[in-house]
Amino acid sequence: MSARITLSADPQTYIRSHAWMAAIGMGGAMLILWLIGNPHVWTGAIAGLAAISLRGWYMASEELNVVWTIKDGRLTGPMERNIALSDIALVRGFLSTVQIVTKTGDKHLIKYQADADATVAQIKGAL
């Protein structure tokens, strides 16, 4: 029987990711307003912050409860995702996300990992 590895979303990483999205959203919204000649460019900052904050609050209960598990030669995740480790062709990290690509081309994301490189190493170690 193989050891069980559990991969869960990290709340601090979730908040940090949304802070970065808010900063980018604020800047982007202000840029668009400036480009179209709106005299109230500052409202873009409020809109960007509000949009990402609302999204973060709304999605938190769903995203932070996602758990991926490696056990008995399989990687299982939300929405009945069930992948044989032998079917995994590629594992790579990007920022706080780990992408799994199967030999058939299916792609899966393990999001909001505190250390994406460590998660990649755990998955590769189980292959």
C-alpha positions in Angstrom: 0.0 0.0 0.0 1.4 3.4 -1.0 1.6 6.5 1.2 -1.2 9.0 0.9 -0.1 12.5 -0.2 -2.6 15.4 0.2 -2.3 18.6 -1.7 -4.5 21.5 -0.4 -4.9 25.2 -1.3 -3.0 27.5 1.0 -5.2 30.4 2.3 -2.3 32.9 2.5 -1.3 32.1 -1.1 -4.9 32.6 -2.1 -5.0 36.0 -0.5 -1.6 37.0 -2.0 -2.7 35.9 -5.5 -5.8 38.0 -5.2 -3.8 41.0 -4.0 -1.7 40.8 -7.1 -4.8 40.3 -9.3 -6.3 43.4 -7.6 -3.2 45.5 -8.3 -3.1 44.5 -11.9 -6.9 45.0 -12.3 -6.7 48.4 -10.7 -3.9 49.5 -13.0 -5.6 48.0 -16.1 -8.9 49.6 -15.4 -7.2 53.0 -14.8 -5.3 52.6 -18.1 -8.4 51.8 -20.1 -10.2 54.8 -18.6 -7.2 57.0 -19.4 -7.0 55.7 -23.0 -10.7 56.4 -23.7 -10.3 59.9 -22.3 -12.4 59.5 -19.1 -11.6 62.4 -16.7 -12.2 60.2 -13.7 -9.3 57.7 -14.1 -9.2 57.1 -10.4 -12.5 55.3 -10.5 -10.7 52.4 -12.3 -8.7 51.7 -9.1 -11.9 51.4 -7.1 -13.6 49.2 -9.8 -10.6 46.9 -10.1 -10.2 46.5 -6.3 -14.0 45.9 -5.9 -14.1 43.4 -8.7 -11.2 41.2 -7.5 -12.2 41.5 -3.8 -15.7 40.4 -4.7 -14.4 37.5 -6.7 -12.0 36.5 -4.0 -14.7 36.6 -1.3 -17.2 34.7 -3.5 -14.8 32.0 -4.7 -12.9 31.4 -1.4 -15.2 28.7 0.0 -14.9 26.7 -3.1 -11.2 27.2 -4.0 -9.9 26.8 -0.4 -11.7 23.5 0.0 -10.1 21.8 -3.1 -8.0 18.8 -2.1 -6.0 16.7 -4.5 -4.8 13.3 -3.2 -2.1 10.9 -4.5 -2.7 7.3 -3.3 -2.5 3.8 -4.8 -1.0 5.0 -8.1 -3.7 7.6 -8.7 -4.1 11.4 -8.5 -7.6 12.3 -7.5 -9.1 15.8 -7.3 -12.3 17.8 -7.4 -15.2 17.0 -9.7 -14.4 13.3 -9.8 -11.0 13.9 -11.5 -9.2 10.6 -11.3 -5.8 10.3 -13.1 -3.6 7.2 -13.1 0.0 8.4 -12.3 1.2 6.3 -15.3 -1.0 8.6 -17.5 0.8 11.8 -16.5 3.1 13.1 -19.2 4.1 16.5 -17.7 4.1 18.2 -14.3 5.2 21.8 -14.1 4.8 24.7 -11.8 4.0 28.3 -12.5 3.8 30.8 -9.7 1.5 29.2 -7.1 -0.1 26.7 -9.6 0.9 23.2 -10.7 -0.2 22.0 -14.1 -0.7 18.3 -14.8 -0.8 17.2 -18.5 -1.8 13.6 -19.3 -0.6 11.6 -22.2 -4.0 12.2 -23.9 -3.6 15.9 -23.5 -6.0 16.6 -20.7 -4.8 19.4 -18.4 -5.5 19.9 -14.7 -4.5 22.7 -12.4 -3.6 22.4 -8.7 -4.0 26.0 -7.6 -2.8 28.2 -4.7 0.1 26.0 -3.5 2.4 27.6 -1.0 5.4 26.0 -2.7 4.6 24.9 -6.2 8.1 23.5 -6.7 7.6 21.2 -3.7 4.3 20.1 -5.0 5.8 19.3 -8.4 8.5 17.3 -6.6 6.0 15.4 -4.6 4.0 14.5 -7.7 7.1 13.6 -9.7 8.3 11.5 -6.7 5.1 9.5 -6.8 5.3 8.8 -10.6 
